[in-house]
Amino acid sequence: MSLAFAPPPDFDYTQPAPWHQAFEGINPKAAGQELRALIEHSILNQPRSRQKTIGPSEIGTDCDHCLAAKLAGWQSTEQGVPWLPFVGTAVHAALEEMVIQYEANRNAANTTGRRYLTEARTMVGVIDGTEIWGSTDLVDLAAGVTFDYKIVGVTTLRSAKAGPSNVYRVQQHLYAKGWNDAGHRIDHVAIAYLPRNSVVLSDAVWWNEPYDRDIAQTALDRANGFAVNVRALRSISEAAADDYIRALPRAKNCRDCARFPDAPPAPADPFLDGLDRV
């Protein structure tokens, strides 16, 4: 049998359904392949995987090409099933449940009011007439702090001690801008770098800094400039807009460039190149 992702079209709903599916003697290897297909299908069809509009996590990229391509709605493709992002999503869901349970246990909704908002959406700004929304991992209303969880490997964990990348920093200030604009006072932004490979949570790195609206607005203005240019060029032709995006500078070692249709060819392996000359 093949794995079905929708109800059987010819099922007779006038008859009671069995509580369990009957034994069919499916080959164990085939069963494993079907389970893998189920997992892959679910990962690739998550809301985050199917997101088409640019979000706060992408606006601060150092790569002009990728920023403009995303704003233009270029289709990006994953190299295989994105397992590590899924691990991050799963940890986010578990952390969200912890906080929700904490608030429920102290009956916050009927006493002090909720201190924490989890995965709450906020509108961070407007780019060429389009509202940009994003979900903040955690908002601490009592402290006036937004928290973002990053589930990272050893290299990123080590570099996090010197501060976040620009794309991470911009993301945090965009969230804080959105909450302040919505009437909630946010004075600080924070990132919890949580270890993906460590045995203990004490290896995590916690970073924070005062909220700076200028960081958020500068990033929005930059993105707006690219979006306006793309729209203007599209009024001439789609090809004119595409040529503009292809000609934009690419950030050094940008991993996202490879996901777009105009991806540059992979660099030659110096070891194999050397063998050619032997």
N, C-alpha and C positions, 0 to 999 in steps of 0.2 A: 504494500500500500504506500501511497505518497502522503506526505504530511499536508493536512488541510488547514488553511488559515481563515476559513469561513464556514458557517454551518452548511451541512449537506443540502443542496438545492431540492432534492427529491425526497426529503424525509417526511414521513407521514406523522404530522403533529397531532393527529387524532388518537394515536396510540401512546401509552405511557413509555417514557424513555427509561432504559435500564439505569440502575445506580452506578454500575461500573461497565466499562467496555469489555467485551468478551475476549478471551485468549485467542490469538491468531497465529502464534508461533513465528513471529517476526524474527529474522536473523539478528543476533546481537549487534553485529557490525552495522547492519542497516538501521537498527534502532538508535545506535549511537550517532549515525549520520543525520537521522531525523531530529534528534535532540539538538545537535549542533546547528542544524538549519533553523530550528525554533529560536535558539539563542541569537543567532546572527540576524534573523529577520526582526526580532524584537529590538536589538541594538540599533539597527539601521533605520527603524521606523519610530524611534523615540522622537518626541516633539523637538528636543534639542538638535537631533541629527537632521531633522527636516526643516529647520529654521532657515528662512530665505532672507528676511530683513536683517540688516546689520544690527548688532547689539552692543552694549557697553563694553563687553570684553574684547571687542575687535577695533573700536574706534581709536585707541591709542597706539596701534601698530606703527612701527617705524618705517614700514614699507609703503611708499606712496602707491606703487602699482597695485598691491593687494587691497589697500583701502579703497581705491577707485574702482577696482574690479568688483568688490563686494557691494559697494554703493550702486554700481551699475546692474547688479543682479546676475553677474556671471555665475554660471553653474560650476561649483567646485566638486571634486571627486575625492573620496578617501582611498588611500592605498591599502586595500583590505578592510576588514572589520575593525573599527576603532575600539580596541579592547581597553586600553588604559583610560580613555575618557569615560568609558562605561564604569570602570572601577571607581573613578572619581564620583560619578553620578550616584552609584550605589552607596558610597560612604556619605555623600551629602544627604541622601534620603534617610539613612540611619541616624545621622546627627539631628536632622529635622524632627524625627520621631522622638528623640530624647528630650528635646526642648519642649515639644508639644505636651509630652507626658508630664514634664516638670510643672508646666503651667496648670495642667489639669489637676495634678495632685494637690496643689496649693489653692485650688479653686479661684484662680486669678480673675477669671471672667466675672465672678460675683463678689469679689472682695476688693483687692487693690487695683484691679485692671491688669491687663497683660503687660509685662515688662518687655517680653521678646516677641518680635514678629519674625516668622520663618518663611523663607522663600517668597517674600512679599514683593509684588510688582510695583515699580515706580517709573514715572515718565521722566527721563533724564534731560531731555531737550528736544529740539526740532532741527532736522537737517533737510534743507530744501523743501520745507512744507510738510515733511513726514515726521510724526511723533516717534521718538525712539524710546522703547520700553525695555526694562530689564528686571530680573528677579534678584533681590539682595538675599544672600544666604541667611544673614541674621542682622536684625536691627535691635540694638539695646536702647530702648527709649529712655530708661532711667539714667544711663550713662551718656546718652547722646553720641553713640558710636555705631558705625556699620562694620560688620565683620564679613570677610570673604574667606571661604575655605579653599585652600589649594592642596590637593593630594599629590605630592611630588616625590621624585626619586632623589638619590643621594646628591647628584650634581646640583640640582636646583635648591635643595635644602642647604647645601654649603654656601651657595652664592646668595641666598636669601639673608644671610647674616649681615651683608653689606647693604641691604635694602632691595626693594622690588625693581623689576624691569619697568620701563616706561609704560608699557601696555597694561601691566598690573596696576601701577599707580594711577593712571588715568581712569581705569575702570572704577576704582574705589571712590575717587573724587566725583565721578559722574553719578554714582549711586547717592552719595551724600548730597549732591546738588538736587537730585530728584526729591529726596525726603525733605530737605529744607524748603524747596519750592512748594511741597505739599503741606507745609505747616508744621513739620516735626523738626525740632531743633537737633541738628547733628553737628557736633564740634570737632569730632575726630573720625578718622578712617583707620581700619585695621585689617590685617591679613593674618590668618592662621595657616602657616605652612605645616601641614600634617604629613608625617613620614609614611610613604607607601611601603617601604621595605624594612623599617625598623621593628624591633620586637617591643619596644616601649615608647609610650607617647611623650616621654620627657625629651626625646630627640627633636620635638617640634620646635619651630621658630615662630615667635609672635612678634609682629611688627605693627607699629602705629605711628601716625603723625597727625598734626592739626589739619582740619579740612581747609582747602584752598579753592575757592570758587573759580579763580582764574585758570587753574589747571584744567578744570572741566570745560570751561567756556572756550579756552584756546583750542582744545581738541575738537570741540563741536564746530568752531569756526573753520578750522582746517578741513574737516570732513565736508562741511557745507560748500567750501570752495570747489572741491573736486566734484561734488554732486551737481552743482550748478553748471560746471564746465561740461560734464557728461551730458546733461539735459540739453544744453545749447548745441552741442555737436550732433546730438541725435536729431535735432531739428533739421540738420543738413542731411545726414545719413547715418545709419547704424555703423557703417564701415568707418566713418570719420571718428566716431566715439571710440570704437575698438582700437583704431590706430593710436589715438591719444593715450589710451590706457596702456597699450603695449610699450609705448615710448617712455613711460614714467619710470623714474629711478626705482630700483629694487634694493631692499635692505640686504646687507651682507648676511649670508647664512639663513635667509628667510625660508622657513619650512613650508609656508603657505603657498609660495609661488608655484611649487610643483603640483598643486591641486587644481590649478586653472588651465584652461585649454591652451594657453600660449606658454606653457611651462618650458623653460630652457632645457636643452638636452643635459642628461646627467654627465658630470665630469668623468673623464677617462680615469681608470684606475692606474696610478703611476707604476704599480708593480707589473701589471699586465702590459702596459705600454713599454716598460723596460724589456720585457721578454721578447717583444716584437723586434727589438733592435739587436738581440743576441745572435 
